[in-house]
């Protein structure tokens, strides 16, 4: 579930080259403050995945809203 969430936003991220085409920059528009850089596109994506994961952990710890994050409900049958 969490890996799917991260992968979804990695695919939605905007990637561009910066610093005279020496670095990659990525940001996720819908996740405020989530961005990363890297020397290669792969490094940038890995850094962005780690950033999204950290962002999720922080939001969960602080009980803040997380866009499009659904926690499945679990139904238990209790015999009386």
mmJSON file of the N, C-alpha and C atoms, coordinates in Angstrom:
{"data_MODEL":{"atom_site":{
"group_PDB":["ATOM","ATOM","ATOM","ATOM","ATOM","ATOM","ATOM","ATOM","ATOM","ATOM","ATOM","ATOM","ATOM","ATOM","ATOM","ATOM","ATOM","ATOM","ATOM","ATOM","ATOM","ATOM","ATOM","ATOM","ATOM","ATOM","ATOM","ATOM","ATOM","ATOM","ATOM","ATOM","ATOM","ATOM","ATOM","ATOM","ATOM","ATOM","ATOM","ATOM","ATOM","ATOM","ATOM","ATOM","ATOM","ATOM","ATOM","ATOM","ATOM","ATOM","ATOM","ATOM","ATOM","ATOM","ATOM","ATOM","ATOM","ATOM","ATOM","ATOM","ATOM","ATOM","ATOM","ATOM","ATOM","ATOM","ATOM","ATOM","ATOM","ATOM","ATOM","ATOM","ATOM","ATOM","ATOM","ATOM","ATOM","ATOM","ATOM","ATOM","ATOM","ATOM","ATOM","ATOM","ATOM","ATOM","ATOM","ATOM","ATOM","ATOM","ATOM","ATOM","ATOM","ATOM","ATOM","ATOM","ATOM","ATOM","ATOM","ATOM","ATOM","ATOM","ATOM","ATOM","ATOM","ATOM","ATOM","ATOM","ATOM","ATOM","ATOM","ATOM","ATOM","ATOM","ATOM","ATOM","ATOM","ATOM","ATOM","ATOM","ATOM","ATOM","ATOM","ATOM","ATOM","ATOM","ATOM","ATOM","ATOM","ATOM","ATOM","ATOM","ATOM","ATOM","ATOM","ATOM","ATOM","ATOM","ATOM","ATOM","ATOM","ATOM","ATOM","ATOM","ATOM","ATOM","ATOM","ATOM","ATOM","ATOM","ATOM","ATOM","ATOM","ATOM","ATOM","ATOM","ATOM","ATOM","ATOM","ATOM","ATOM","ATOM","ATOM","ATOM","ATOM","ATOM","ATOM","ATOM","ATOM","ATOM","ATOM","ATOM","ATOM","ATOM","ATOM","ATOM","ATOM","ATOM","ATOM","ATOM","ATOM","ATOM","ATOM","ATOM","ATOM","ATOM","ATOM","ATOM","ATOM","ATOM","ATOM","ATOM","ATOM","ATOM","ATOM","ATOM","ATOM","ATOM","ATOM","ATOM","ATOM","ATOM","ATOM","ATOM","ATOM","ATOM","ATOM","ATOM","ATOM","ATOM","ATOM","ATOM","ATOM","ATOM","ATOM","ATOM","ATOM","ATOM","ATOM","ATOM","ATOM","ATOM","ATOM","ATOM","ATOM","ATOM","ATOM","ATOM","ATOM","ATOM","ATOM","ATOM","ATOM","ATOM","ATOM","ATOM","ATOM","ATOM","ATOM","ATOM"],
"id":[1,2,3,4,5,6,7,8,9,10,11,12,13,14,15,16,17,18,19,20,21,22,23,24,25,26,27,28,29,30,31,32,33,34,35,36,37,38,39,40,41,42,43,44,45,46,47,48,49,50,51,52,53,54,55,56,57,58,59,60,61,62,63,64,65,66,67,68,69,70,71,72,73,74,75,76,77,78,79,80,81,82,83,84,85,86,87,88,89,90,91,92,93,94,95,96,97,98,99,100,101,102,103,104,105,106,107,108,109,110,111,112,113,114,115,116,117,118,119,120,121,122,123,124,125,126,127,128,129,130,131,132,133,134,135,136,137,138,139,140,141,142,143,144,145,146,147,148,149,150,151,152,153,154,155,156,157,158,159,160,161,162,163,164,165,166,167,168,169,170,171,172,173,174,175,176,177,178,179,180,181,182,183,184,185,186,187,188,189,190,191,192,193,194,195,196,197,198,199,200,201,202,203,204,205,206,207,208,209,210,211,212,213,214,215,216,217,218,219,220,221,222,223,224,225,226,227,228,229,230,231,232,233,234,235,236,237,238,239,240],
"type_symbol":["N","C","C","N","C","C","N","C","C","N","C","C","N","C","C","N","C","C","N","C","C","N","C","C","N","C","C","N","C","C","N","C","C","N","C","C","N","C","C","N","C","C","N","C","C","N","C","C","N","C","C","N","C","C","N","C","C","N","C","C","N","C","C","N","C","C","N","C","C","N","C","C","N","C","C","N","C","C","N","C","C","N","C","C","N","C","C","N","C","C","N","C","C","N","C","C","N","C","C","N","C","C","N","C","C","N","C","C","N","C","C","N","C","C","N","C","C","N","C","C","N","C","C","N","C","C","N","C","C","N","C","C","N","C","C","N","C","C","N","C","C","N","C","C","N","C","C","N","C","C","N","C","C","N","C","C","N","C","C","N","C","C","N","C","C","N","C","C","N","C","C","N","C","C","N","C","C","N","C","C","N","C","C","N","C","C","N","C","C","N","C","C","N","C","C","N","C","C","N","C","C","N","C","C","N","C","C","N","C","C","N","C","C","N","C","C","N","C","C","N","C","C","N","C","C","N","C","C","N","C","C","N","C","C","N","C","C","N","C","C"],
"label_atom_id":["N","CA","C","N","CA","C","N","CA","C","N","CA","C","N","CA","C","N","CA","C","N","CA","C","N","CA","C","N","CA","C","N","CA","C","N","CA","C","N","CA","C","N","CA","C","N","CA","C","N","CA","C","N","CA","C","N","CA","C","N","CA","C","N","CA","C","N","CA","C","N","CA","C","N","CA","C","N","CA","C","N","CA","C","N","CA","C","N","CA","C","N","CA","C","N","CA","C","N","CA","C","N","CA","C","N","CA","C","N","CA","C","N","CA","C","N","CA","C","N","CA","C","N","CA","C","N","CA","C","N","CA","C","N","CA","C","N","CA","C","N","CA","C","N","CA","C","N","CA","C","N","CA","C","N","CA","C","N","CA","C","N","CA","C","N","CA","C","N","CA","C","N","CA","C","N","CA","C","N","CA","C","N","CA","C","N","CA","C","N","CA","C","N","CA","C","N","CA","C","N","CA","C","N","CA","C","N","CA","C","N","CA","C","N","CA","C","N","CA","C","N","CA","C","N","CA","C","N","CA","C","N","CA","C","N","CA","C","N","CA","C","N","CA","C","N","CA","C","N","CA","C","N","CA","C","N","CA","C","N","CA","C","N","CA","C","N","CA","C","N","CA","C","N","CA","C","N","CA","C"],
"label_alt_id":[null,null,null,null,null,null,null,null,null,null,null,null,null,null,null,null,null,null,null,null,null,null,null,null,null,null,null,null,null,null,null,null,null,null,null,null,null,null,null,null,null,null,null,null,null,null,null,null,null,null,null,null,null,null,null,null,null,null,null,null,null,null,null,null,null,null,null,null,null,null,null,null,null,null,null,null,null,null,null,null,null,null,null,null,null,null,null,null,null,null,null,null,null,null,null,null,null,null,null,null,null,null,null,null,null,null,null,null,null,null,null,null,null,null,null,null,null,null,null,null,null,null,null,null,null,null,null,null,null,null,null,null,null,null,null,null,null,null,null,null,null,null,null,null,null,null,null,null,null,null,null,null,null,null,null,null,null,null,null,null,null,null,null,null,null,null,null,null,null,null,null,null,null,null,null,null,null,null,null,null,null,null,null,null,null,null,null,null,null,null,null,null,null,null,null,null,null,null,null,null,null,null,null,null,null,null,null,null,null,null,null,null,null,null,null,null,null,null,null,null,null,null,null,null,null,null,null,null,null,null,null,null,null,null,null,null,null,null,null,null],
"label_comp_id":["UNK","UNK","UNK","UNK","UNK","UNK","UNK","UNK","UNK","UNK","UNK","UNK","UNK","UNK","UNK","UNK","UNK","UNK","UNK","UNK","UNK","UNK","UNK","UNK","UNK","UNK","UNK","UNK","UNK","UNK","UNK","UNK","UNK","UNK","UNK","UNK","UNK","UNK","UNK","UNK","UNK","UNK","UNK","UNK","UNK","UNK","UNK","UNK","UNK","UNK","UNK","UNK","UNK","UNK","UNK","UNK","UNK","UNK","UNK","UNK","UNK","UNK","UNK","UNK","UNK","UNK","UNK","UNK","UNK","UNK","UNK","UNK","UNK","UNK","UNK","UNK","UNK","UNK","UNK","UNK","UNK","UNK","UNK","UNK","UNK","UNK","UNK","UNK","UNK","UNK","UNK","UNK","UNK","UNK","UNK","UNK","UNK","UNK","UNK","UNK","UNK","UNK","UNK","UNK","UNK","UNK","UNK","UNK","UNK","UNK","UNK","UNK","UNK","UNK","UNK","UNK","UNK","UNK","UNK","UNK","UNK","UNK","UNK","UNK","UNK","UNK","UNK","UNK","UNK","UNK","UNK","UNK","UNK","UNK","UNK","UNK","UNK","UNK","UNK","UNK","UNK","UNK","UNK","UNK","UNK","UNK","UNK","UNK","UNK","UNK","UNK","UNK","UNK","UNK","UNK","UNK","UNK","UNK","UNK","UNK","UNK","UNK","UNK","UNK","UNK","UNK","UNK","UNK","UNK","UNK","UNK","UNK","UNK","UNK","UNK","UNK","UNK","UNK","UNK","UNK","UNK","UNK","UNK","UNK","UNK","UNK","UNK","UNK","UNK","UNK","UNK","UNK","UNK","UNK","UNK","UNK","UNK","UNK","UNK","UNK","UNK","UNK","UNK","UNK","UNK","UNK","UNK","UNK","UNK","UNK","UNK","UNK","UNK","UNK","UNK","UNK","UNK","UNK","UNK","UNK","UNK","UNK","UNK","UNK","UNK","UNK","UNK","UNK","UNK","UNK","UNK","UNK","UNK","UNK","UNK","UNK","UNK","UNK","UNK","UNK"],
"label_asym_id":["A","A","A","A","A","A","A","A","A","A","A","A","A","A","A","A","A","A","A","A","A","A","A","A","A","A","A","A","A","A","A","A","A","A","A","A","A","A","A","A","A","A","A","A","A","A","A","A","A","A","A","A","A","A","A","A","A","A","A","A","A","A","A","A","A","A","A","A","A","A","A","A","A","A","A","A","A","A","A","A","A","A","A","A","A","A","A","A","A","A","A","A","A","A","A","A","A","A","A","A","A","A","A","A","A","A","A","A","A","A","A","A","A","A","A","A","A","A","A","A","A","A","A","A","A","A","A","A","A","A","A","A","A","A","A","A","A","A","A","A","A","A","A","A","A","A","A","A","A","A","A","A","A","A","A","A","A","A","A","A","A","A","A","A","A","A","A","A","A","A","A","A","A","A","A","A","A","A","A","A","A","A","A","A","A","A","A","A","A","A","A","A","A","A","A","A","A","A","A","A","A","A","A","A","A","A","A","A","A","A","A","A","A","A","A","A","A","A","A","A","A","A","A","A","A","A","A","A","A","A","A","A","A","A","A","A","A","A","A","A"],
"label_entity_id":["1","1","1","1","1","1","1","1","1","1","1","1","1","1","1","1","1","1","1","1","1","1","1","1","1","1","1","1","1","1","1","1","1","1","1","1","1","1","1","1","1","1","1","1","1","1","1","1","1","1","1","1","1","1","1","1","1","1","1","1","1","1","1","1","1","1","1","1","1","1","1","1","1","1","1","1","1","1","1","1","1","1","1","1","1","1","1","1","1","1","1","1","1","1","1","1","1","1","1","1","1","1","1","1","1","1","1","1","1","1","1","1","1","1","1","1","1","1","1","1","1","1","1","1","1","1","1","1","1","1","1","1","1","1","1","1","1","1","1","1","1","1","1","1","1","1","1","1","1","1","1","1","1","1","1","1","1","1","1","1","1","1","1","1","1","1","1","1","1","1","1","1","1","1","1","1","1","1","1","1","1","1","1","1","1","1","1","1","1","1","1","1","1","1","1","1","1","1","1","1","1","1","1","1","1","1","1","1","1","1","1","1","1","1","1","1","1","1","1","1","1","1","1","1","1","1","1","1","1","1","1","1","1","1","1","1","1","1","1","1"],
"label_seq_id":[1,1,1,2,2,2,3,3,3,4,4,4,5,5,5,6,6,6,7,7,7,8,8,8,9,9,9,10,10,10,11,11,11,12,12,12,13,13,13,14,14,14,15,15,15,16,16,16,17,17,17,18,18,18,19,19,19,20,20,20,21,21,21,22,22,22,23,23,23,24,24,24,25,25,25,26,26,26,27,27,27,28,28,28,29,29,29,30,30,30,31,31,31,32,32,32,33,33,33,34,34,34,35,35,35,36,36,36,37,37,37,38,38,38,39,39,39,40,40,40,41,41,41,42,42,42,43,43,43,44,44,44,45,45,45,46,46,46,47,47,47,48,48,48,49,49,49,50,50,50,51,51,51,52,52,52,53,53,53,54,54,54,55,55,55,56,56,56,57,57,57,58,58,58,59,59,59,60,60,60,61,61,61,62,62,62,63,63,63,64,64,64,65,65,65,66,66,66,67,67,67,68,68,68,69,69,69,70,70,70,71,71,71,72,72,72,73,73,73,74,74,74,75,75,75,76,76,76,77,77,77,78,78,78,79,79,79,80,80,80],
"pdbx_PDB_ins_code":[null,null,null,null,null,null,null,null,null,null,null,null,null,null,null,null,null,null,null,null,null,null,null,null,null,null,null,null,null,null,null,null,null,null,null,null,null,null,null,null,null,null,null,null,null,null,null,null,null,null,null,null,null,null,null,null,null,null,null,null,null,null,null,null,null,null,null,null,null,null,null,null,null,null,null,null,null,null,null,null,null,null,null,null,null,null,null,null,null,null,null,null,null,null,null,null,null,null,null,null,null,null,null,null,null,null,null,null,null,null,null,null,null,null,null,null,null,null,null,null,null,null,null,null,null,null,null,null,null,null,null,null,null,null,null,null,null,null,null,null,null,null,null,null,null,null,null,null,null,null,null,null,null,null,null,null,null,null,null,null,null,null,null,null,null,null,null,null,null,null,null,null,null,null,null,null,null,null,null,null,null,null,null,null,null,null,null,null,null,null,null,null,null,null,null,null,null,null,null,null,null,null,null,null,null,null,null,null,null,null,null,null,null,null,null,null,null,null,null,null,null,null,null,null,null,null,null,null,null,null,null,null,null,null,null,null,null,null,null,null],
"Cartn_x":[0.822,0.0,0.874,1.829,2.688,3.584,4.121,4.978,4.2,2.942,2.091,1.87,1.669,1.469,2.719,3.881,5.143,5.339,5.128,5.305,4.358,3.134,2.157,2.653,3.177,3.645,4.996,5.807,7.035,6.678,5.618,5.18,4.501,3.949,3.287,4.253,5.448,6.416,6.844,7.274,7.821,9.338,10.008,11.471,12.057,13.187,13.881,15.371,16.154,17.595,17.885,18.822,19.186,20.709,21.184,22.626,23.374,22.905,23.58,23.542,22.441,22.214,23.165,23.583,24.472,23.728,22.494,21.712,20.269,19.59,18.153,17.433,16.288,15.43,14.045,13.394,12.033,11.199,9.932,9.009,7.648,6.902,5.539,4.617,3.92,3.08,2.039,1.424,0.334,0.795,2.091,2.624,3.523,2.983,3.677,5.049,6.07,7.419,8.196,7.62,8.293,9.062,10.397,11.265,12.588,13.359,14.656,15.532,16.84,17.793,18.681,19.4,20.346,21.209,22.376,23.283,22.744,21.945,21.315,19.811,19.054,17.609,17.282,18.002,17.772,18.043,19.138,19.455,18.389,17.943,16.902,15.61,15.212,13.994,14.132,15.301,15.527,15.437,16.057,15.996,14.562,13.816,12.426,11.586,11.825,11.102,11.357,12.607,12.941,12.277,12.214,11.575,10.08,9.429,7.995,7.746,8.591,8.447,8.582,9.585,9.767,8.606,8.1,6.953,5.735,5.522,4.401,4.525,5.7,5.921,5.64,6.143,5.916,4.432,3.737,2.301,1.524,1.89,1.207,1.466,2.714,3.051,2.311,2.136,1.48,-0.025,-0.53,-1.955,-2.469,-1.682,-2.056,-2.631,-3.43,-4.057,-3.003,-3.284,-2.418,-3.29,-3.009,-3.844,-3.893,-5.09,-5.316,-4.741,-4.622,-4.1,-5.262,-5.532,-6.661,-6.14,-6.595,-6.258,-7.443,-7.204,-8.328,-8.926,-10.241,-10.892,-10.896,-10.816,-10.8,-12.06,-12.812,-14.023,-13.738,-14.025,-13.853,-15.223,-15.396,-16.641,-16.432,-17.315,-17.232,-18.427,-18.165,-19.246,-19.59,-20.874,-21.334,-22.063],
"Cartn_y":[-1.187,0.0,1.262,1.345,2.531,2.588,1.438,1.412,1.831,1.417,1.823,3.329,3.893,5.338,6.081,5.631,6.264,6.147,4.961,4.736,5.608,5.741,6.578,8.023,8.557,9.941,10.094,9.058,9.117,9.288,8.626,8.726,10.056,10.71,12.006,13.183,12.915,13.99,14.677,15.921,16.691,16.658,16.229,16.105,17.107,17.712,18.619,18.625,19.076,19.204,20.631,20.76,22.07,22.199,23.348,23.611,23.323,23.928,23.733,22.293,21.625,20.233,19.25,19.591,18.71,17.913,18.312,17.67,17.526,16.598,16.449,16.974,17.566,18.079,17.492,17.087,16.554,17.115,17.348,17.771,17.153,17.009,16.49,17.637,18.152,19.334,19.148,17.973,17.747,17.439,17.253,16.976,18.139,19.04,20.284,20.01,20.643,20.545,19.307,18.49,17.255,17.498,17.446,17.623,16.911,16.695,16.026,16.366,16.121,16.301,15.061,14.948,13.853,14.087,13.453,13.597,12.892,11.853,11.127,11.086,10.749,10.63,9.527,8.422,7.314,7.744,8.456,8.939,9.913,10.773,11.74,11.019,10.007,9.233,8.505,7.931,7.262,8.256,9.423,10.461,10.938,11.067,11.5,10.438,9.173,8.093,8.157,8.381,8.513,9.735,10.819,12.04,11.821,11.167,10.884,9.987,8.98,8.086,8.86,9.713,10.528,11.476,12.063,12.965,12.211,10.982,10.158,9.847,9.437,9.098,10.3,11.456,12.672,13.005,12.936,13.242,12.266,10.982,9.989,10.239,10.538,10.8,12.011,13.028,14.261,14.249,13.106,12.944,14.019,14.285,15.268,14.556,15.279,14.71,14.312,13.23,12.738,12.587,13.378,13.319,11.92,11.48,10.218,8.985,9.021,7.879,7.201,5.984,5.24,4.082,4.035,2.92,1.958,0.737,-0.199,-0.501,-0.585,-0.926,-2.446,-2.858,-4.284,-4.603,-5.557,-5.97,-7.291,-7.283,-8.494,-9.022,-10.31,-10.93,-11.43,-11.013,-11.417,-12.309,-13.501,-14.406,-14.151,-13.998,-13.739,-14.935],
"Cartn_z":[0.0,0.0,0.0,0.9,0.953,-0.277,-0.683,-1.871,-3.112,-3.201,-4.331,-4.328,-3.141,-3.003,-3.488,-3.036,-3.437,-4.944,-5.483,-6.924,-7.744,-7.278,-7.967,-8.075,-6.972,-7.0,-7.696,-7.721,-8.526,-9.998,-10.417,-11.81,-12.118,-11.099,-11.293,-11.141,-10.643,-10.376,-11.671,-11.509,-12.633,-12.491,-13.539,-13.54,-14.527,-14.142,-15.06,-14.742,-15.716,-15.511,-15.056,-14.104,-13.567,-13.539,-13.077,-12.952,-14.248,-15.32,-16.603,-17.074,-16.791,-17.205,-16.506,-15.276,-14.516,-13.444,-13.126,-12.075,-12.519,-11.876,-12.069,-10.832,-11.06,-9.996,-10.217,-9.135,-9.234,-8.097,-8.393,-7.349,-7.605,-6.526,-6.608,-6.238,-7.216,-7.037,-5.933,-5.865,-4.914,-3.494,-3.291,-1.959,-1.563,-0.788,-0.435,0.193,-0.382,0.147,-0.274,-1.145,-1.564,-2.858,-2.76,-3.924,-3.643,-4.695,-4.549,-5.745,-5.586,-6.682,-6.759,-7.852,-8.023,-9.245,-9.274,-10.417,-11.651,-11.44,-12.548,-12.287,-13.317,-13.148,-12.138,-12.204,-11.267,-9.825,-9.598,-8.253,-7.776,-8.668,-8.331,-7.935,-8.699,-8.385,-7.048,-6.779,-5.49,-4.342,-4.522,-3.494,-3.291,-4.387,-4.287,-3.571,-3.849,-3.159,-1.658,-1.256,0.165,0.777,0.015,0.498,0.7,-0.254,-0.123,1.089,1.275,2.425,3.74,3.843,5.041,5.262,4.184,4.245,4.786,4.287,4.76,6.25,6.677,8.085,8.976,8.582,9.362,9.44,8.299,8.271,9.157,9.113,9.949,11.433,11.796,13.201,13.746,12.901,13.342,13.078,12.609,12.319,11.358,10.313,9.295,8.081,7.334,6.138,5.109,4.416,3.343,2.104,1.056,-0.15,-0.766,-1.086,-1.807,-1.115,0.188,0.939,1.643,1.25,1.809,2.654,3.88,4.753,4.714,4.285,4.185,5.549,5.589,6.848,7.004,8.229,8.534,9.337,8.861,9.568,10.278,11.551,12.346,12.743,12.638,13.084,14.506,15.359,16.757,17.063,17.559,17.95,19.406,19.641,21.009,21.534],
"occupancy":[1.0,1.0,1.0,1.0,1.0,1.0,1.0,1.0,1.0,1.0,1.0,1.0,1.0,1.0,1.0,1.0,1.0,1.0,1.0,1.0,1.0,1.0,1.0,1.0,1.0,1.0,1.0,1.0,1.0,1.0,1.0,1.0,1.0,1.0,1.0,1.0,1.0,1.0,1.0,1.0,1.0,1.0,1.0,1.0,1.0,1.0,1.0,1.0,1.0,1.0,1.0,1.0,1.0,1.0,1.0,1.0,1.0,1.0,1.0,1.0,1.0,1.0,1.0,1.0,1.0,1.0,1.0,1.0,1.0,1.0,1.0,1.0,1.0,1.0,1.0,1.0,1.0,1.0,1.0,1.0,1.0,1.0,1.0,1.0,1.0,1.0,1.0,1.0,1.0,1.0,1.0,1.0,1.0,1.0,1.0,1.0,1.0,1.0,1.0,1.0,1.0,1.0,1.0,1.0,1.0,1.0,1.0,1.0,1.0,1.0,1.0,1.0,1.0,1.0,1.0,1.0,1.0,1.0,1.0,1.0,1.0,1.0,1.0,1.0,1.0,1.0,1.0,1.0,1.0,1.0,1.0,1.0,1.0,1.0,1.0,1.0,1.0,1.0,1.0,1.0,1.0,1.0,1.0,1.0,1.0,1.0,1.0,1.0,1.0,1.0,1.0,1.0,1.0,1.0,1.0,1.0,1.0,1.0,1.0,1.0,1.0,1.0,1.0,1.0,1.0,1.0,1.0,1.0,1.0,1.0,1.0,1.0,1.0,1.0,1.0,1.0,1.0,1.0,1.0,1.0,1.0,1.0,1.0,1.0,1.0,1.0,1.0,1.0,1.0,1.0,1.0,1.0,1.0,1.0,1.0,1.0,1.0,1.0,1.0,1.0,1.0,1.0,1.0,1.0,1.0,1.0,1.0,1.0,1.0,1.0,1.0,1.0,1.0,1.0,1.0,1.0,1.0,1.0,1.0,1.0,1.0,1.0,1.0,1.0,1.0,1.0,1.0,1.0,1.0,1.0,1.0,1.0,1.0,1.0,1.0,1.0,1.0,1.0,1.0,1.0],
"B_iso_or_equiv":[0.0,0.0,0.0,0.0,0.0,0.0,0.0,0.0,0.0,0.0,0.0,0.0,0.0,0.0,0.0,0.0,0.0,0.0,0.0,0.0,0.0,0.0,0.0,0.0,0.0,0.0,0.0,0.0,0.0,0.0,0.0,0.0,0.0,0.0,0.0,0.0,0.0,0.0,0.0,0.0,0.0,0.0,0.0,0.0,0.0,0.0,0.0,0.0,0.0,0.0,0.0,0.0,0.0,0.0,0.0,0.0,0.0,0.0,0.0,0.0,0.0,0.0,0.0,0.0,0.0,0.0,0.0,0.0,0.0,0.0,0.0,0.0,0.0,0.0,0.0,0.0,0.0,0.0,0.0,0.0,0.0,0.0,0.0,0.0,0.0,0.0,0.0,0.0,0.0,0.0,0.0,0.0,0.0,0.0,0.0,0.0,0.0,0.0,0.0,0.0,0.0,0.0,0.0,0.0,0.0,0.0,0.0,0.0,0.0,0.0,0.0,0.0,0.0,0.0,0.0,0.0,0.0,0.0,0.0,0.0,0.0,0.0,0.0,0.0,0.0,0.0,0.0,0.0,0.0,0.0,0.0,0.0,0.0,0.0,0.0,0.0,0.0,0.0,0.0,0.0,0.0,0.0,0.0,0.0,0.0,0.0,0.0,0.0,0.0,0.0,0.0,0.0,0.0,0.0,0.0,0.0,0.0,0.0,0.0,0.0,0.0,0.0,0.0,0.0,0.0,0.0,0.0,0.0,0.0,0.0,0.0,0.0,0.0,0.0,0.0,0.0,0.0,0.0,0.0,0.0,0.0,0.0,0.0,0.0,0.0,0.0,0.0,0.0,0.0,0.0,0.0,0.0,0.0,0.0,0.0,0.0,0.0,0.0,0.0,0.0,0.0,0.0,0.0,0.0,0.0,0.0,0.0,0.0,0.0,0.0,0.0,0.0,0.0,0.0,0.0,0.0,0.0,0.0,0.0,0.0,0.0,0.0,0.0,0.0,0.0,0.0,0.0,0.0,0.0,0.0,0.0,0.0,0.0,0.0,0.0,0.0,0.0,0.0,0.0,0.0],
"pdbx_formal_charge":[null,null,null,null,null,null,null,null,null,null,null,null,null,null,null,null,null,null,null,null,null,null,null,null,null,null,null,null,null,null,null,null,null,null,null,null,null,null,null,null,null,null,null,null,null,null,null,null,null,null,null,null,null,null,null,null,null,null,null,null,null,null,null,null,null,null,null,null,null,null,null,null,null,null,null,null,null,null,null,null,null,null,null,null,null,null,null,null,null,null,null,null,null,null,null,null,null,null,null,null,null,null,null,null,null,null,null,null,null,null,null,null,null,null,null,null,null,null,null,null,null,null,null,null,null,null,null,null,null,null,null,null,null,null,null,null,null,null,null,null,null,null,null,null,null,null,null,null,null,null,null,null,null,null,null,null,null,null,null,null,null,null,null,null,null,null,null,null,null,null,null,null,null,null,null,null,null,null,null,null,null,null,null,null,null,null,null,null,null,null,null,null,null,null,null,null,null,null,null,null,null,null,null,null,null,null,null,null,null,null,null,null,null,null,null,null,null,null,null,null,null,null,null,null,null,null,null,null,null,null,null,null,null,null,null,null,null,null,null,null],
"auth_seq_id":[1,1,1,2,2,2,3,3,3,4,4,4,5,5,5,6,6,6,7,7,7,8,8,8,9,9,9,10,10,10,11,11,11,12,12,12,13,13,13,14,14,14,15,15,15,16,16,16,17,17,17,18,18,18,19,19,19,20,20,20,21,21,21,22,22,22,23,23,23,24,24,24,25,25,25,26,26,26,27,27,27,28,28,28,29,29,29,30,30,30,31,31,31,32,32,32,33,33,33,34,34,34,35,35,35,36,36,36,37,37,37,38,38,38,39,39,39,40,40,40,41,41,41,42,42,42,43,43,43,44,44,44,45,45,45,46,46,46,47,47,47,48,48,48,49,49,49,50,50,50,51,51,51,52,52,52,53,53,53,54,54,54,55,55,55,56,56,56,57,57,57,58,58,58,59,59,59,60,60,60,61,61,61,62,62,62,63,63,63,64,64,64,65,65,65,66,66,66,67,67,67,68,68,68,69,69,69,70,70,70,71,71,71,72,72,72,73,73,73,74,74,74,75,75,75,76,76,76,77,77,77,78,78,78,79,79,79,80,80,80],
"auth_comp_id":["UNK","UNK","UNK","UNK","UNK","UNK","UNK","UNK","UNK","UNK","UNK","UNK","UNK","UNK","UNK","UNK","UNK","UNK","UNK","UNK","UNK","UNK","UNK","UNK","UNK","UNK","UNK","UNK","UNK","UNK","UNK","UNK","UNK","UNK","UNK","UNK","UNK","UNK","UNK","UNK","UNK","UNK","UNK","UNK","UNK","UNK","UNK","UNK","UNK","UNK","UNK","UNK","UNK","UNK","UNK","UNK","UNK","UNK","UNK","UNK","UNK","UNK","UNK","UNK","UNK","UNK","UNK","UNK","UNK","UNK","UNK","UNK","UNK","UNK","UNK","UNK","UNK","UNK","UNK","UNK","UNK","UNK","UNK","UNK","UNK","UNK","UNK","UNK","UNK","UNK","UNK","UNK","UNK","UNK","UNK","UNK","UNK","UNK","UNK","UNK","UNK","UNK","UNK","UNK","UNK","UNK","UNK","UNK","UNK","UNK","UNK","UNK","UNK","UNK","UNK","UNK","UNK","UNK","UNK","UNK","UNK","UNK","UNK","UNK","UNK","UNK","UNK","UNK","UNK","UNK","UNK","UNK","UNK","UNK","UNK","UNK","UNK","UNK","UNK","UNK","UNK","UNK","UNK","UNK","UNK","UNK","UNK","UNK","UNK","UNK","UNK","UNK","UNK","UNK","UNK","UNK","UNK","UNK","UNK","UNK","UNK","UNK","UNK","UNK","UNK","UNK","UNK","UNK","UNK","UNK","UNK","UNK","UNK","UNK","UNK","UNK","UNK","UNK","UNK","UNK","UNK","UNK","UNK","UNK","UNK","UNK","UNK","UNK","UNK","UNK","UNK","UNK","UNK","UNK","UNK","UNK","UNK","UNK","UNK","UNK","UNK","UNK","UNK","UNK","UNK","UNK","UNK","UNK","UNK","UNK","UNK","UNK","UNK","UNK","UNK","UNK","UNK","UNK","UNK","UNK","UNK","UNK","UNK","UNK","UNK","UNK","UNK","UNK","UNK","UNK","UNK","UNK","UNK","UNK","UNK","UNK","UNK","UNK","UNK","UNK"],
"auth_asym_id":["A","A","A","A","A","A","A","A","A","A","A","A","A","A","A","A","A","A","A","A","A","A","A","A","A","A","A","A","A","A","A","A","A","A","A","A","A","A","A","A","A","A","A","A","A","A","A","A","A","A","A","A","A","A","A","A","A","A","A","A","A","A","A","A","A","A","A","A","A","A","A","A","A","A","A","A","A","A","A","A","A","A","A","A","A","A","A","A","A","A","A","A","A","A","A","A","A","A","A","A","A","A","A","A","A","A","A","A","A","A","A","A","A","A","A","A","A","A","A","A","A","A","A","A","A","A","A","A","A","A","A","A","A","A","A","A","A","A","A","A","A","A","A","A","A","A","A","A","A","A","A","A","A","A","A","A","A","A","A","A","A","A","A","A","A","A","A","A","A","A","A","A","A","A","A","A","A","A","A","A","A","A","A","A","A","A","A","A","A","A","A","A","A","A","A","A","A","A","A","A","A","A","A","A","A","A","A","A","A","A","A","A","A","A","A","A","A","A","A","A","A","A","A","A","A","A","A","A","A","A","A","A","A","A","A","A","A","A","A","A"],
"auth_atom_id":["N","CA","C","N","CA","C","N","CA","C","N","CA","C","N","CA","C","N","CA","C","N","CA","C","N","CA","C","N","CA","C","N","CA","C","N","CA","C","N","CA","C","N","CA","C","N","CA","C","N","CA","C","N","CA","C","N","CA","C","N","CA","C","N","CA","C","N","CA","C","N","CA","C","N","CA","C","N","CA","C","N","CA","C","N","CA","C","N","CA","C","N","CA","C","N","CA","C","N","CA","C","N","CA","C","N","CA","C","N","CA","C","N","CA","C","N","CA","C","N","CA","C","N","CA","C","N","CA","C","N","CA","C","N","CA","C","N","CA","C","N","CA","C","N","CA","C","N","CA","C","N","CA","C","N","CA","C","N","CA","C","N","CA","C","N","CA","C","N","CA","C","N","CA","C","N","CA","C","N","CA","C","N","CA","C","N","CA","C","N","CA","C","N","CA","C","N","CA","C","N","CA","C","N","CA","C","N","CA","C","N","CA","C","N","CA","C","N","CA","C","N","CA","C","N","CA","C","N","CA","C","N","CA","C","N","CA","C","N","CA","C","N","CA","C","N","CA","C","N","CA","C","N","CA","C","N","CA","C","N","CA","C","N","CA","C","N","CA","C","N","CA","C","N","CA","C","N","CA","C"],
"pdbx_PDB_model_num":[1,1,1,1,1,1,1,1,1,1,1,1,1,1,1,1,1,1,1,1,1,1,1,1,1,1,1,1,1,1,1,1,1,1,1,1,1,1,1,1,1,1,1,1,1,1,1,1,1,1,1,1,1,1,1,1,1,1,1,1,1,1,1,1,1,1,1,1,1,1,1,1,1,1,1,1,1,1,1,1,1,1,1,1,1,1,1,1,1,1,1,1,1,1,1,1,1,1,1,1,1,1,1,1,1,1,1,1,1,1,1,1,1,1,1,1,1,1,1,1,1,1,1,1,1,1,1,1,1,1,1,1,1,1,1,1,1,1,1,1,1,1,1,1,1,1,1,1,1,1,1,1,1,1,1,1,1,1,1,1,1,1,1,1,1,1,1,1,1,1,1,1,1,1,1,1,1,1,1,1,1,1,1,1,1,1,1,1,1,1,1,1,1,1,1,1,1,1,1,1,1,1,1,1,1,1,1,1,1,1,1,1,1,1,1,1,1,1,1,1,1,1,1,1,1,1,1,1,1,1,1,1,1,1,1,1,1,1,1,1]
}}}
